[in-house]
Amino acid sequence: MFALFDLLWVPIYFVVLALFYWKLAVFALVIVSISFMISYANHYFVHDDYEKGHELTFKANDELLSQLRSIEVIRSMGMYSGALDRWFDRQAASSTAHFRANEQLSIWYSLSKNFRYVSMTLMMAASTYLVIENELTIGMMVATGLLLGRVIMPIDMLGSNLKHIMHMKHGMDKVKQLMSERRVPAKNKSIIDNSLGLSVDHLLVVAPDNVDKILLSDISFSMPAASCLVVLGAN
């Protein structure tokens, strides 16, 4: 957020540099353009991996919540280990995508930082040359270095915080997508005759956490329509 506030002052810094010497303003504009291109390249090469990583993370978490709601059924059907392996696979794929994105971010951030140091050195060298040629004073030379640093800093800060900016943007896009979806419940066109009631033959019920423990065995019953059957245990 502070980088966005500082970005509003960049045109004023350019004007001050132009008042000192117009070539310094042009030189600063070239440096800022290159720094912006580095930040854009950072976004271009990292965007896909971050989008994939976040999407896989969301899917893994959604699937985990769905499985937790049906954990008794999953255990009783012997699907616990398979569901766990499936979640680990999604997490591993998400971690791999995030690792590639972070690796790219570190490379581009290092390039941006080194370019900032080089540009500051070149700017001070150009200012020193103008002082020797009596085009600038020593005070203007010092001010030129400070102004160039204030010009580059907002763009460099936005590039270094690109990870958080992309994470925020992905979350906002996800919220907009969820809010824009209109969930229309599907209508059941088939007509079910409920007047026949329910007939059950040889029912077997096992414990949710232990498939070897049989709770009910060989149960058969019939229920007329609009009736209710309750099975009560000791607890």
Protein Blocks (a to p, Z undefined) as FASTA:
>chain_A
ZZmmmmmmmmmmmmmmmmmomklmmmmmmmmmmmmmmmmmmmmmmmmmmmmmmmmmmmmm
mmmmmmmmmmmmmmmnopmmmmmmmmmmmmmmmmmmmmmmmmmmmmmmmmmmmmmmmmmm
mmmmmmmmmmmnopacfklmmmmmmmmmmmmmmmmmmmmmmmmmmmmmmmmmmmmmmmmp
ccdddddfbdcdfknopadehiacddfklmklcfbgciacdddehiacddddfZZ
